[in-house]
Amino acid sequence: MMRGLLPQLVLRVLAAGFLTVLIAAGWVLWDTASAARHDVRTTSTRVADAIAARPDFIGLAFGGVAPTPVFRDWQEFPAWTLIAPGICVEFGARDQPVHRRCGPYLAAEGTPPGWFIWLAHHVGLVPAPIATPVRMRYVSDARVTAIADPGVIITRAWARTGDLMRVAVGMAFGGALLTGLLIVRLLAPFRAILRGIERLQRGDFATRLPPLRVAEFDRLNSALNDTAATLQEAQEARTELTRRLFTVQESERRALARELHDEFGQCLTATRALAAAISQSGESTAQDGARIAEISGQMMDSLRAELSRLRPPDLDDLGLRPALERLVADWRNRVPSVRFVLELAGDVGAVPDELALSLYRIAQECVTNAIRHGAPRNVTLRIDVTGKVTGKVTDNATSGITLTATDDGSPRHDGPIGDGYGLLGIRERVDALGGSFELAAVEGGMRAIARLPH
């Protein structure tokens, strides 16, 4: 799963902080164990030296020689001079200690948790006892054994580790917070660059990003602005070329329609008139003449239909509204099983000629596409004209022309939505006019929407 850069950095800083805490806690445990081993060794040596330095007896007592155990003397010494805190000393023969004394220590507040006590025993926090032999006249095989008190050592380690962990965890969270704040501020230019890239993806090549203070981001910013400028120039050149191609195409269509009407249409009219005369002559060829007249009539109807597709006559003579009404009426005659609805809103008659022709072509292709691919029962063509129509792009976001073609036919599953030369021509026309086009499946059919600026 993808995560943002900021959460990843914060989590990694926290992970590094907790790793540092674990390493520091391990060092504290190791240092506490080393100090305990040193205290056990030092205490054992000090007590053994102190006992060995005392005489084995004290003069005469009550008429005789009375041996005085030396341990009575060292036990009277201040404990802090011989025994380290948390260390206990046993004195006597091997495996038979008869005297024990422990060093003083300050009891720490709180009791270590069970898991820490278990960990301390398993990592060897409490050192093993150390025995130091002592040479004495009246005690054979005497030795001093220094033993670390597990409770004192573990409590001391827990106190040190707890303080360190509290400080380290606080520093980890504080470091993560500061890192997050710094990253947020540092990545602010990156968000601006990302918005610029998203605008490029949407086809907005006119917006430029302002200069940035960070040198690396500013170089990326400049490269993005240069890319946007290049794409804008290419788009403008492509749009102008497409507009010229459509202009040339319509001129050729107009010229072709004129030639067909003037030459081929007159020939068909003359042929039909001669055929009518033959059919009325009463000769044996009268039936053939009637057949020729019928075929000429069919050819004339086909010619009119093709002339309407090449250049709609109503558009030049009467305007956009009658041309669209004629378009829908022709489809009603051709496909009577389909219900066609035309809805016009706004000042449709004020649309400029060039824009009106493109709008007519788009409507023509949308209806053709619906009938050809969807097998609908209902087709609705709606055109909304908002704002003042000038034929130029305006700054008013609410002004423009919206053409919507909706049908209840089956969605186009024979290929990706948008395939086909007809839809490609629609997109090229819309792009040349600076608009947008979308075709999508809706509940119960398909919907095509073309938005054109004024």
KOLGU-116985 format. One record per atom (N, C-alpha, C): x, y, z; residue in one letter. Coordinates in steps of 0.001 Angstrom, whole numbers, plus 500000, padded with zeros to 6 digits. Example, Ala and Ser with C-alpha at 12.3 -4.5 7.8 and 13.67 -1.06 7.14 Angstrom:
% KOLGU-116985
513190494310507800A512300495500507800A513200496700507800A512850497750507080S513670498940507140S512900500030507870S
//
This chain:
% KOLGU-116985
500850498809500000M500000500000500000M500886501241500000M500519502156499150M501287503383499033M501029504285500236M502112504861500781R501987505827501870R502704507108501468R502287508197502110G502885509480501812G504324509550502296G505081510482501727L506481510644502103L506617511094503550L505766512034503985L505868512552505350L505626511458506385L504551510656506305P504392509581507290P505554508595507289P506082508284506114Q507199507354506057Q508429507915506776Q508718509188506558L509876509790507217L509687509838508728L508476510224509163V508216510299510610V508336508912511230V507759507897510578L507839506539511112L509286506047511162L510069506409510162R511466505962510171R512270506680511255R511967507951511483V512648508654512578V512268508037513917V510971507699514080L510542507036515309L511222505681515459L511307504930514363A511963503619514420A513433503769514803A514093504772514217A515497505021514579A515617505414516050A514650506217516540G514679506612517945G514492505426518874G513537504548518552F513313503381519392F514495502420519321F515128502316518154L516332501490518060L517445502055518933L517552503372518934T518539504016519811T518231503738521276T516930503764521622V516530503469523004V516938502046523379V516698501090522472L517057499709522760L518567499546522920L519317500213522032I520777500130522141I521253500753523447I520684501909523798A521074502563525047A520689501720526255A519497501101526211A519086500248527326A520017499051527443A520410498471526304G521368497375526343G522706497805526926G523134499013526560W524400499514527125W524286499720528627W523126500226529095V522930500437530532V522984499102531270V522323498083530714L522358496773531363L523790496226531401L524493496382530289W525885495900530262W526742496660531260W526580497971531333D527372498778532265D527037498434533713D525732498199533987T525348497835535351T525938496485535731T525880495532534803A526466494216535081A527976494321535287A528657495129534455S530111495300534616S530440495946535958S529673496965536342A529911497619537634A529666496659538780A528625495809538661A528351494845539725A529490493831539835A529978493355538699R531115492411538743R532342493069539360R532573494328539021H533715495039539600H533541495219541096H532328495530541553D532085495705542988D532273494392543738D531811493280543148V531971491978543793V533445491628543910V534187491828542841R535606491490542856R536360492389543840R536098493693543788T536802494632544673T536467494373546137T535186494125546423T534780493876547808T535433492618548352T535431491571547547S536055490327547994S537529490531548305S538209491260547465T539645491492547680T539883492368548904T539095493443549061R539283494351550202R539064493631551542R537981492889551633V537691492201552902V538751491158553196V539177490433552153A540224489421552367A541513490081552828A541877491206552242D543096491911552652D542962492432554072D541769492936554426A541571493470555776A541688492380556820A541120491184556519I541215490087557478I542642489588557577I543322489483556458A544703488989556479A545637489944557199A545322491228557255A546200492212557896A546035492259559405A545001491654560002R544788491663561442R545533490511562094R546001490632563377P546637489497564074P545619488412564386P546113487210564511D545222486078564729D544763485959566191D545437486669567179F544974486588568568F545365487870569280F544790488073570456I545058489244571272I545613488758572613I546801489136573011G547501488853574277G546788487915575250G547147488061576456L546589487217577504L545267487762577974L544376486882578364A543076487301578889A542695486330579997A542570486894581163F542198486084582331F543157484911582541F544493485192582483G545503484193582793G545805483234581672G545379483465580518G545699482541579442G545705483257578101G545978482490577104V545969483039575739V544580482787575153V543915483861574795A542544483745574232A542544484179572771A542456483260571829P542377483646570399P541112484479570134P541299485520569422T540161486403569085T539902486352567583T538725485883567169P538452485825565715P538607487187565076P539263487172563950V539542488431563278V538259489064562712V537240488257562353F536050488818561714F535355489804562625F535581489678563966R534964490653564845R535540492047564604R536807492089564251D537414493394563977D536887493992562682D536857493226561560W536432493843560287W534955494142560268W534166493420561072Q532749493744561113Q532492495054561845Q533476495481562678E533316496761563349E533726497938562484E534382497671561361F534733498749560445F533470499310559805F533466500594559407P532331501133558613P532191500342557318P530957499897557039A530762499014555892A531180499659554580A530977500987554455W531264501624553170W532737501632552834W533609501377553885T535038501370553602T535504500062552990T534722498993553172L535120497699552661L534143497116551655L532852497259551891I531836496556551112I531092497552550240I531027497246548965A530315498114548021A528811497985548225A528046498998547892P526582498926548038P525993497785547205P525090497071547817G524427495971547117G525209494681547112G526351494626547827I527196493431547890I527185492904549322I527061491608549466C527128490943550764C528388490074550822C528970489964552014V530211489211552201V529962488101553209V530415486898552887E530377485745553796E531807485302554091E532042484941555374F533401484557555788F533329483243556528F534278482359556214G534348481081556895G535057480073556042G534951478812556487A535567477739555713A534793477516554427A535414476742553507R534783476464552228R533421475806552458R532435476330551832D531058475826551851D530438475856553246D531122476510554219Q530545476626555562Q530742478025556119Q530177479023555452P530321480390555954P529576480548557273P530219481208558212V529606481381559536V529274482833559815V529758483752559010H529490485159559244H529109485822557911H528212486779557965R527713487470556749R527489488937557083R527860489790556171R527644491225556339R527403491843554958R526461492806554841C526106493435553564C526413494924553611C526763495454552458G527040496871552335G525753497695552328G525844498937552722P524638499779552751P524247500209551328P522955500504551132Y522483501010549832Y521168501741550061Y520892502657549168L519625503393549212L518587502644548391L517489502343548997A516433501607548301A515791502510547248A515738502011546020A515115502775544927A513600502664545001A512947503722544544E511486503721544531E510974502848543391E509915502124543666G509316501294542630G509938499912542560G509182498994542050T509618497611541902T509731497273540428T510810496651540015P510940496299538591P509813495352538175P509321495490536967P508273494572536487P508827493170536294P507894492227536211G508295490828536107G509103490533534864G508738491162533736W509462490874532497W510907491357532575W511127492467533330F512495492975533440F513326492061534341F512695491526535405I513411490593536277I513781489336535500I512836488833534682W513123487658533857W514265487949532880W514230489134532244L515282489498531298L516630489624531997L516638490203533214A517897490391533936A518554489058534255A517741488076534641H518314486769534965H518818486057533714H518172486288532584H518563485570531368H519746486220530647H519990487511530875V521126488171530220V522344488217531121V522251487639532330G523407487627533228G523704488954533867G522632489684534240L522853490989534866L523486490857536245L523066489843537010V523601489638538363V524865488775538261V526030489282538703P527275488509538558P527320487327539526P528140486377539215A528321485198540080A529174485570541293A529017484868542392P529836485147543592P531319484933543305P532146485686544007I533604485566543870I534183485265545252I534944484191545347A535558483781546621A537057484050546578A537564484652547659T538996484963547773T539550484240549007T540532483340548850P541076482625550027P541836483569550967P541776483222552273V542453484013553311V543302483042554152V544558483385554328R545447482539555122R545318482914556588R544875481937557423M544705482171558858M545250480961559620M545675481231560859R546275480178561668R545222479267562267R544092479799562684Y543126479006563435Y541937478558562593Y541882478986561352V540795478566560473V541418478013559193V541149476736558973S541707476113557767S540784476353556576S541416476547555455D540673476753554196D539668477896554316D540094479004554941A539186480159555090A539122480939553778A537983481538553551R537816482335552338R536725483371552553R536849484436551781V535850485513551773V535088485417550456V533783485336550556T532934485221549366T532070486461549238T532246487210548137A531428488407547866A530273488012546949A529051488346547357I527837487957546624I527025489210546322I526644489369545060A525790490512544679A524343490201545025A523675491173545646D522266491020545994D521424491206544716D520735490156544215P519970490293542958P518933491397543015P518251491517544118G517225492553544204G517788493951544050G518941494194544708V519550495525544628V520065495798543209V520752494809542625I521333495012541295I520231495226540251I519194494397540304I518117494522539313I517360495827539502I517114496208540747T516417497479540999T517247498661540520T518568498591540774R519444499666540296R519421499741538764R519488498591538093A519450498586536622A518117499116536099A517021498740536758W515698499222536316W515574500736536471W516114501269537589A516054502715537801A516836503453536718A518039502966536437R518842503626535401R518205503480534022R517738502259533716T517127502030532404T515830502806532249T515016502848533302G513753503583533223G513973505059532957G514924505667533664D515207507091533422D515674507316531991D516567506430531537L517084506588530183L515977506401529146L515127505405529361M514073505144528388M513072506287528338M512731506852529482R511803507988529474R512393509174528712R513663509442528983V514292510555528273V514424510247526781V514843509024526452A515067508677525055A513762508629524265A512693508075524867V511410508034524168V510887509443523942V511029510304524969G510622511696524777G511403512369523668G512716512112523625M513526512692522561M513147512113521199M512788510820521149A512395510219519879A511121510851519341A510117511000520236F508871511624519782F509098513093519428F509898513780520235G510193515179519912G510942515309518597G511905514404518372G512634514436517109G511740514139515921G510822513165516101A509895512853515001A508984514033514706A508518514712515780L507654515875515580L508396516999514860L509608517290515318L510385518340514658L510715517959513219L511040516677513013T511318516228511638T510097516407510754T508910516043511311G507684516220510536G507437517672510167G507631518568511131L507421519993510847L508409520494509795L509672520072509924L510671520510508952L510369519945507561L509943518679507514I509645518067506222I508439518732505572I507435519056506409V506254519745505867V506656521065505215V507509521796505898R507946523072505337R508836522872504112R509686521828504183L510596521591503073L509861521090501832L508779520330502044L508051519763500911L506965520682500372L506807521852500949A505797522782500435A506026523108498955A507267523399498513P507467523607497066P507155522362496238P507405521195496802F507120519975496056F505626519833495776F504795520232496744R503351520172496511R502938521121495394R503576522298495343A503272523227494253A503671522619492904A504831521958492869I505264521307491627I504304520187491254I503838519440492244L502897518353491975L501593518890491398L501123520010491932R499908520614491372R500135521047489924R501340521555489627G501653521925488252G501647520720487323G502183519584487802I502169518370486987I500744517893486760I499907517987487786E498502517576487632E497785518467486621E498108519761486618R497503520645485611R497955520257484207R499208519866484070L499680519398482764L498931518139482340L498660517243483291Q497912516044482955Q496501516375482486Q495914517441483040R494565517844482633R494571518648481339R495748518933480807G495829519685479562G495918521182479742G496159521646480975D496309523075481226D497786523431481090D498149523951479928F499550524277479660F499852525761479822F498862526562480189A499071528008480261A499588528458481623A499369527690482655T499766528086484008T501263527880484193T501908528849484840R503338528754485133R503546528791486653R504541528047487124L504859528018488546L505800529154488898L505634529764490078P506534530854490481P507903530319490883P508929531196490923P510265530743491352P510243530234492791P511109529275493084L511193528680494413L512552529011495040L512594528990496377R513823529351497084R514841528225497106R514371526988497138V515286525845497156V515826525615495740V517145525571495623A517767525520494292A517333524290493509A517313523108494173E516952521885493459E515501521942492986E514618522406493851F513214522524493464F513030523580492382F513819524644492434D513678525691491432D514101525188490048D515146524347490005R515542523773488706R514438522866488165R513848522072489046L512730521231488624L511546522092488187L511335523189488895N510256524122488552N510479524718487167N511707525143486899S512016525731485592S511833524709484469S512270523468484717A512093522433483698A510617522168483432A509813522211484499L508372521991484329L507735523136483555L508147524373483835N507620525518483098N508018525465481627N509265525068481362D509699524934479969D508893523850479244D508641522745479951T507827521681479353T506417522173479053T505829522920480007A504482523444479791A504453524404478605A505494525251478488A505536526187477359A505649525447476028A506489524415475997T506625523630474765T505318522931474402T504670522340475406L503396521673475150L502320522660474722L502354523856475295Q501358524860474908Q501554525274473453Q502810525493473079E503075525841471681E502643524721470741E502948523469471126A502552522346470276A501034522229470195A500366522453471329Q498908522378471319Q498306523482470457Q498839524696470574E498318525793469765E498545525530468275E499740525002467945A500006524691466540A499079523582466045A498860522571466872R497967521478466479R496533521975466338R496105522819467281T494741523352467214T494547524189465957T495536525033465649E495430525867464458E495425525008463200E496279523974463181L496317523092462019L494988522353461860L494438521870462979T493149521170462913T492048522103462439T492076523343462934R491060524310462506R491167524574460997R492383524715460511R492565524940459065R492126523725458258R492419522531458772L492003521321458066L490488521233457974L489802521561459065F488339521531459020F487792522615458101F488467523767458082T488031524825457170T488180524380455716T489339523785455412V489549523279454054V488550522167453742V488296521300454717Q487351520206454505Q485950520722454190Q485516521716454963E484184522269454706E484142522993453369E485238523651453013S485275524307451695S485173523282450579S485898522172450735E485822521115449730E484426520499449683E483838520331450835R482474519792450846R481501520746450162R481658522019450441R480772523005449820R480942522987448295R482209522952447879A482473522927446429A481941521642445799A482149520506446488L481658519248445955L480138519223445898L479503519744446938A478037519787446938A477520520672445812A478197521784445565R477775522673444484R477916521994443126R479054521294442922E479271520623441650E478261519500441435E478010518738442497L477036517659442366L475641518205442072L475316519304442747H473989519879442536H473862520455441134H474906521153440683D474813521826439383D474931520847438224D475854519895438324E476111519006437194E475289517720437292E475545516957438335F474891515661438450F473394515819438685F473029516813439465G471604517034439724G470856517421438460G471440518298437650Q470772518685436403Q470654517499435452Q471724516657435421C471662515476434551C470543514532434993C470422514340436276L469362513469436774L467984514052436481L467882515374436613T466592516013436321T466218515843434846T467214516054433969A466959515878432538A466616514427432222A467338513480432798T467050512066432563T465653511707433028T465280512236434172R463952511935434694R462852512519433798R463104513745433254A462118514368432361A461962513571431067A463094513109430495L463029512305429271L462341510969429525L462618510388430663A461975509118431003A460476509305431143A460054510436431720A458624510705431864A457963510876430498A458689511543429593A458137511728428243A457990510403427530A458988509516427679I458914508205427039I457762507394427599I457605507482428944S456536506690429559S455155507161429134S455031508423428676Q453736508963428256Q453542508907426737Q454501508389426013S454421508383424536S453500507292424002S453192506300424798G452350505209424344G453094504179423553G454352504315423357E455155503352422611E455417502104423466E456050501128422851S456367499887423572S457400500103424672S458127501180424589T459153501475425597T458605502310426752T457310502517426792A456725503360427842A456994502779429227A456908501451429328Q457144500831430637Q458595500995431073Q459510500867430124D460927501097430461D461173502536430862D460505503442430215G460661504849430580G460177505117431988G459070504490432362A458567504659433729A459580504116434738A460202502965434380R461206502392435294R462413503296435424R462841503868434294I463982504808434336I463630506019435172I462403506507435062A461991507661435854A462004507333437339A461598506119437674E461592505705439077E463013505628439637E463903505005438845I465301504906439301I465937506281439403I465633507168438479S466182508527438539S465685509250439775S464412509001440136G463881509608441358G464599509122442598G464889507801442618Q465628507260443758Q467036507841443820Q467665507976442668M469005508570442637M468962510023443072M467900510731442706M467769512132443123M467602512232444641M466824511301445211D466671511306446679D468004511016447369D468751510051446849S470070509745447427S471007510923447291S470938511609446160L471786512777445953L471457513876446949L470147514098447180R469772515137448149R470280514783449552R470175513475449891A470659513068451216A472166513296451338A472905512938450303E474352513129450362E474712514610450345E473951515402449598L474205516847449598L473958517441450977L472941516920451674S472664517398453033S473797517037453984S474381515852453786R475510515464454634R476756516281454308R476948516566453008L478118517361452631L477979518804453096L476828519367452882R476616520759453276R475127520955453552R474725521032454837P473298521199455140P472779522518454574P471811522489453667P471337523730453041P470643524648454029P469929524087454992D469199524923455943D470153525742456807D471355525234457015L472301525941457879L472746527246457234L472991527248455948D473397528466455260D472220529417455046D471062528862454767D469921529715454390D469113530198455585D468893529281456577L467974529623457663L468642529738459030L469766529068459245G470441529147460543G470522527799461241G471082527831462446L471359526595463172L470091525901463646L469141526633464204R467935526004464749R467163525226463670R466822525850462523P466125525064461489P466945523888460969P468266524056460900A469105522958460427A469034521768461380A469060522043462672L468967520952463635L467580520310463599L466553521138463464E465200520586463364E465065519717462120E465681520145461024R465648519346459803R466434518040459997R467549518113460681L468345516911460949L467524515877461717L466858516318462780V466053515401463591V464862514872462784V464252515746461980A463113515300461162A463544514234460154A464700514404459538D465191513403458601D465406512055459284D465931512077460505W466140510828461231W464808510188461611W463818511005461935R462494510451462230R461906509741461009R462124510307459841N461620509671458629N462392508400458299N463707508426458531R464531507282458187R464348506131459173R464198506455460486V464053505422461522V462792505740462332V461620505400461837P460384505756462548P460198505007463862P460917503900464058S460765503139465306S461461503796466489S462280504799466248V463014505482467315V462382506846467559V462247507182468806R461689508478469188R462845509471469353R462854510514468517F463891511547468557F463319512801469215F464097513380470140V463688514593470850V464792515626470701V464427516849470319L465372517959470193L465000519030471205L465945519403472046E465733520446473045E466783521524472843E466340522764472661L467229523904472453L466958524937473529L468015525383474186A467887526383475247A468896527484475001A468482528720475206G469364529849474987G469228530405473591G470069531377473286D470028532065471993D470815531266470958D470201530199470451V470878529337469484V471108530073468169V470213530956467795G470356531658466529G471520532620466484G472070532998467665A473179533955467698A474542533294467587A474587531960467452V475875531266467336V476505531613465998V477797532021465963P478465532365464692P478462531196463714P478611531526462419D478495530528461362D479507529393461523D480770529735461770E481796528697461881E481522527787463066E481152528378464193L480839527579465376L479548526787465171L478574527395464459A477317526701464197A477544525466463331A478426525580462337L478709524440461477L479346523302462276L480300523632463136S480935522598463965S479924521982464913S479047522812465482L478032522289466387L477078521351465654L476732521704464436Y475855520848463638Y476545519514463330Y477814519567462955R478544518339462643R478638517434463872R478874518032465039I478967517236466267I477627516579466566I476547517351466470A475214516789466710A474912515682465701A475262515902464445Q475026514915463405Q475743513601463702Q476993513694464112E477769512490464379E477306511797465655E476895512553466674C476411511943467914C475139511124467668C474211511690466906V472981510961466609V473288509736465748V474148509895464746T474526508765463898T475177507658464717T476049508022465624N476734507042466461N475745506294467356N474734507018467889A473739506378468749A472914505363467973A472495505712466763I471675504803465963I472497503632465458I473730503878465094R474553502848464463R475009501793465455R475318502180466698H475941501258467648H475062500861468820H474020501622469104G473297501357470344G471945500695470203G471314500742469039A469956500218468842A469006500765469895A468897502110470005P468058502673471062P466598502768470634P465729503043471599R464330503364471338R464070504854471478R464969505553472210N464820506996472427N466185507661472291N466211508769471581V467424509571471440V467045511020471712V467783511636472652T467516513023473011T468741513863472697T468543514939471962L469614515870471610L469275517217472238L470161517694473105R469919518953473807R471123519870473639R470830521145473354I471873522160473197I471520523327474103I472447523679474984D472284524819475899D473299525881475540D472823527093475302V473684528240475010V473535529216476160V474629529463476874T474604530378478027T475559531522477778T475227532681478299G476079533855478141G475950534456476759G476741535475476520K476736536161475234K477648535452474261K477120535081473119V477879534332472117V478677535285471256V480002535104471265T480882535962470448T481754535154469505T481787533836469732G482674533007468910G484085532968469416G484376533597470579K485713533622471146K485638533121472584K486768532679473073V486826532211474448V486738533401475379V485870533305476386T485686534386477346T486179533942478707T486282534908479611D486718534611480970D485567534160481848D484358534275481364N483200533888482162N483071532374482156N483207531767483346A483188530300483416A481803529741483163A480746530586483306T479382530089483118T478922530196481676T479664530873480810S479251531049479424S479828529936478571S479072529528477566G479530528481476672G478353527747476078G478674526732475303I477660525916474631I477887524470475053I476799523834475498T476863522436475910T475911521623475058T476452520625474373L475649519704473556L475640518348474246L474437517845474498T474281516557475180T473421515645474331T473954514478474025A473208513466473264A473073512225474137A471824511873474461T471555510745475351T470677509739474640T471013508460474784D470184507404474202D470054506272475200D469030505441475023D468788504308475910D469184502999475257D470110503056474320G470594501833473694G471596501130474575G472005499961474168S472971499194474949S474327499872474904S475087499825476015P476441500405476008P477324499743474974P478329500488474485R479206499981473429R480261499077474050R480058497770473900H481001496816474476H481954496248473431H481829496677472182D482667496107471135D484054496721471092D484345497687471948G485665498311471963G485703499397473010G486863499972473261P486952501055474227P486082502228473818P485505502860474839I484668504028474561I485523505116473930I485085505601472812G485851506650472127G486486506171470851G486438504826470582D487002504326469331D486099504717468163D486648504779466970G485872505073465764G486256506409465181G486164506485463836Y486533507723463164Y485551508844463463Y484254508477463667G483274509525463956G483571510237465262G483795509459466316L484116510059467612L485461510766467573L486403510218466808L487692510896466663L487505512257466007L486641512317465002G486359513608464374G485714514588465329G484810514077466197I484186514958467194I485252515527468119I486126514659468625R487167515130469544R488080516159468866R488411515917467625E489285516866466930E488591518209466747E487315518182466421R486582519448466287R486509520185467625R486174519442468655V486037520071469975V487385520628470440V488459519854470262D489788520327470656D490190521568469856D489861521584468582A490204522745467756A489479523998468215A488310523817468828L487544524962469329L487851525265470792L488779524516471405G489151524774472792G488154524239473790G487378523227473409G486378522670474305G486773521314474832G485769520571475337S486009519241475883S484878518322475457S485197517029475357F484203516042474942F484374514799475791F483260514210476195E483304512975476963E482129512081476566E482405510810476513L481399509806476187L481472508740477257L480350508478477913A480357507541479033A479041506787479072A479130505573479626A477923504777479827A477182505296481054A475870505443480932V475008505849482037V473953504776482226V473182504940483276E472148503948483556E471135503917482413E471069502794481739G470105502638480662G470580503081479306G471855503375479124G472300503798477797G473651504488477803G473800505466476896M475044506203476738M474749507696476723M475780508460477075R475636509910477051R476922510528476526R476776511408475542A477899512158474981A477687513638475299A478737514273475821I478653515683476202I479823516417475566I479498517458474783A480523518326474171A480321519731474733A481378520296475276R481336521653475832R482242522530474994R481678523610474479L482410524512473611L482394525910474209L483530526611474188P483537527996474662P482924528909473604P482536530111474035H481984531081473090H483108531683472253H
//
